Amino acid sequence: MQHVFSGIAIGVVLLMCMFPAWPAWAKIAVWYVVFWLSTAMIVILVVRMILYVCIWTVGVDFWLFPNILDEYAGIIDSFKPLYAVDRRRDGYAMVVIRLVSMVVIGLASYEFAQHNSWDDIKNFARNSINDILDWGTDKLTALPQPKQQYLSLADIEKMTDEEKPTTIPQETVEKVVEEEFFDDMQEF
C-alpha cells in the first residue's frame, strides 16, 4: 500500500510540473474547478458574516459552519456542526452599540434598495463572473508572449539619436530631490 501512495505522490508531482504541456481542455477544467471552489468559499464566508452581524444586533452569536476556518478540522469536520448559537450576556453599553448598529444596518439596507434592484445586482455578478472566466480561459489558451521587456543593446544601437530613450543625469535628480526636500522642510 505504501508503494501505491508513493507512486501517486510522484504522479501528482509530475502532473503539476508538466502543467504547461497539458492539453487546453485540461487546463481550462482545472481553472474552472479552482474558480468555482474559490467562489463558493468566498460566498460562504460573506453569507456567514452577514448572518452573524444581522443576528448579533439582537443579542445572539450565530455562526454558520463554525468550524469552516479551523485548520485542525478535516474537510468533513469543517462543515460540522451546521450552525452554532450562543446567547450574549452584554452590559448596557454593548446593548446601545447593538441598537445603533441595527439602525445603521436598516438605513443602509433601505438606501441600497432605493438605488439598486435585484436584476442590477444579478447582472453585475453574472458579468463579473463571465469576465473572470473569460480572462482565465484567454490566459490559458493564449500563445506565449515575448518575454523581452527592454530593448536589446543591438536595437538601441540601430536607433537614431532622436529615437533613443533619454535618461536624466544623476546630478540633476539629486539636485531636484534636494531642492524639493528643503522647500518642504521650510514650510514646517
Secondary structure per residue as TSV (DSSP state, phi and psi in degrees):
chain	resnum	aa	ss	phi	psi
A	1	M	-	360.0	-36.8
A	2	Q	H	-64.3	-34.8
A	3	H	H	-67.5	-34.3
A	4	V	H	-65.3	-46.3
A	5	F	H	-65.4	-36.9
A	6	S	H	-63.7	-41.7
A	7	G	H	-64.1	-40.3
A	8	I	H	-64.2	-43.0
A	9	A	H	-61.5	-44.0
A	10	I	H	-64.1	-42.4
A	11	G	H	-61.9	-41.6
A	12	V	H	-65.1	-42.7
A	13	V	H	-62.4	-43.8
A	14	L	H	-63.3	-41.7
A	15	L	H	-61.9	-41.6
A	16	M	H	-66.7	-39.5
A	17	C	H	-68.9	-29.1
A	18	M	T	-93.0	14.6
A	19	F	G	-52.8	-41.3
A	20	P	G	-61.2	-23.1
A	21	A	G	-93.0	-1.8
A	22	W	S	-64.2	154.1
A	23	P	-	-68.3	156.3
A	24	A	H	-58.8	-39.4
A	25	W	H	-63.5	-34.0
A	26	A	H	-72.6	-40.4
A	27	K	H	-61.9	-44.4
A	28	I	H	-66.3	-37.6
A	29	A	H	-62.5	-43.5
A	30	V	H	-63.8	-41.2
A	31	W	H	-59.5	-46.0
A	32	Y	H	-64.9	-42.5
A	33	V	H	-62.8	-47.8
A	34	V	H	-62.8	-43.4
A	35	F	H	-62.0	-48.3
A	36	W	H	-71.3	-33.9
A	37	L	H	-66.4	-41.5
A	38	S	H	-64.5	-42.3
A	39	T	H	-63.6	-43.0
A	40	A	H	-61.7	-41.6
A	41	M	H	-64.5	-43.4
A	42	I	H	-64.4	-43.0
A	43	V	H	-62.6	-44.1
A	44	I	H	-60.4	-44.2
A	45	L	H	-66.6	-39.0
A	46	V	H	-68.8	-46.2
A	47	V	H	-61.6	-40.7
A	48	R	H	-59.8	-44.3
A	49	M	H	-70.0	-40.2
A	50	I	H	-62.4	-45.0
A	51	L	H	-61.0	-43.3
A	52	Y	H	-60.1	-48.4
A	53	V	H	-65.1	-43.2
A	54	C	H	-64.7	-40.5
A	55	I	H	-82.1	-26.3
A	56	W	H	-60.9	-33.3
A	57	T	T	-64.5	-20.9
A	58	V	T	-99.5	7.8
A	59	G	T	93.9	24.1
A	60	V	E	-130.3	135.5
A	61	D	E	-89.9	114.7
A	62	F	E	-124.6	121.6
A	63	W	E	-120.1	125.1
A	64	L	E	-85.0	130.1
A	65	F	S	48.9	69.1
A	66	P	T	-63.0	-21.5
A	67	N	T	-100.9	11.6
A	68	I	T	-65.4	-27.7
A	69	L	T	-103.5	11.8
A	70	D	-	-79.2	114.3
A	71	E	T	-72.8	-15.6
A	72	Y	T	-92.2	-10.3
A	73	A	S	-84.3	146.4
A	74	G	-	-74.6	-178.1
A	75	I	T	-62.6	-47.9
A	76	I	T	-68.8	-41.0
A	77	D	G	-67.8	-20.8
A	78	S	G	-66.0	-24.6
A	79	F	G	-103.4	11.7
A	80	K	-	-117.5	138.4
A	81	P	S	-70.4	168.9
A	82	L	S	-66.7	-38.4
A	83	Y	E	-151.0	162.6
A	84	A	E	-135.2	134.2
A	85	V	E	-127.3	130.8
A	86	D	E	-136.4	138.4
A	87	R	E	-81.5	133.8
A	88	R	-	-85.4	141.8
A	89	R	-	-116.9	80.9
A	90	D	-	-101.8	159.9
A	91	G	-	-83.6	-176.8
A	92	Y	H	-60.6	-41.9
A	93	A	H	-62.7	-40.7
A	94	M	H	-69.2	-33.7
A	95	V	H	-63.8	-41.1
A	96	V	H	-64.3	-42.8
A	97	I	H	-61.6	-41.8
A	98	R	H	-65.3	-39.1
A	99	L	H	-65.2	-42.9
A	100	V	H	-62.8	-41.4
A	101	S	H	-61.8	-39.5
A	102	M	H	-63.1	-41.9
A	103	V	H	-65.2	-43.7
A	104	V	H	-62.9	-44.1
A	105	I	H	-63.1	-42.0
A	106	G	H	-63.0	-45.7
A	107	L	H	-65.9	-40.9
A	108	A	H	-64.2	-41.3
A	109	S	H	-64.1	-41.3
A	110	Y	H	-63.2	-46.7
A	111	E	H	-64.3	-40.5
A	112	F	H	-62.9	-41.0
A	113	A	H	-69.0	-27.8
A	114	Q	H	-70.1	-31.8
A	115	H	H	-104.7	-12.6
A	116	N	-	-133.4	143.7
A	117	S	-	-108.4	164.4
A	118	W	H	-63.5	-33.0
A	119	D	H	-64.4	-39.6
A	120	D	H	-62.2	-43.2
A	121	I	H	-66.0	-43.8
A	122	K	H	-63.1	-43.4
A	123	N	H	-63.8	-41.8
A	124	F	H	-61.7	-46.2
A	125	A	H	-64.4	-43.9
A	126	R	H	-63.0	-45.6
A	127	N	H	-64.8	-39.2
A	128	S	H	-64.1	-45.0
A	129	I	H	-63.4	-44.0
A	130	N	H	-62.8	-39.7
A	131	D	H	-62.7	-43.6
A	132	I	H	-66.3	-43.6
A	133	L	H	-63.5	-41.7
A	134	D	H	-64.7	-40.8
A	135	W	H	-59.4	-47.8
A	136	G	H	-63.7	-42.2
A	137	T	H	-63.6	-42.7
A	138	D	H	-62.8	-40.5
A	139	K	H	-64.1	-38.5
A	140	L	H	-79.0	-27.2
A	141	T	H	-102.3	-5.6
A	142	A	S	-71.8	152.8
A	143	L	-	-72.2	152.6
A	144	P	-	-60.6	138.5
A	145	Q	-	-93.8	153.6
A	146	P	-	-63.0	139.2
A	147	K	-	-90.9	-2.1
A	148	Q	-	-78.8	116.6
A	149	Q	-	-94.4	-27.2
A	150	Y	S	-114.4	156.6
A	151	L	-	-70.0	144.4
A	152	S	-	-78.1	164.5
A	153	L	H	-62.1	-37.5
A	154	A	H	-64.3	-39.8
A	155	D	H	-65.7	-40.0
A	156	I	H	-67.6	-39.1
A	157	E	H	-66.3	-28.9
A	158	K	H	-75.2	-20.4
A	159	M	S	-73.0	153.2
A	160	T	-	-79.9	171.4
A	161	D	T	-62.7	-33.2
A	162	E	T	-71.7	-30.3
A	163	E	T	-83.9	-20.3
A	164	K	S	-66.3	142.4
A	165	P	-	-67.9	142.2
A	166	T	-	-101.1	151.8
A	167	T	-	-124.8	153.6
A	168	I	-	-91.4	130.9
A	169	P	-	-60.2	147.0
A	170	Q	H	-61.1	-35.0
A	171	E	H	-62.9	-39.2
A	172	T	H	-65.6	-42.4
A	173	V	H	-61.7	-46.4
A	174	E	H	-62.9	-38.7
A	175	K	H	-65.9	-44.5
A	176	V	H	-64.9	-43.8
A	177	V	H	-62.7	-43.2
A	178	E	H	-63.9	-43.4
A	179	E	H	-64.1	-45.1
A	180	E	H	-65.5	-36.9
A	181	F	H	-63.3	-47.4
A	182	F	H	-69.0	-34.3
A	183	D	H	-63.8	-42.2
A	184	D	H	-66.1	-37.7
A	185	M	H	-69.2	-31.8
A	186	Q	H	-70.9	-25.2
A	187	E	H	-68.0	-28.3
A	188	F	-	-78.6	360.0
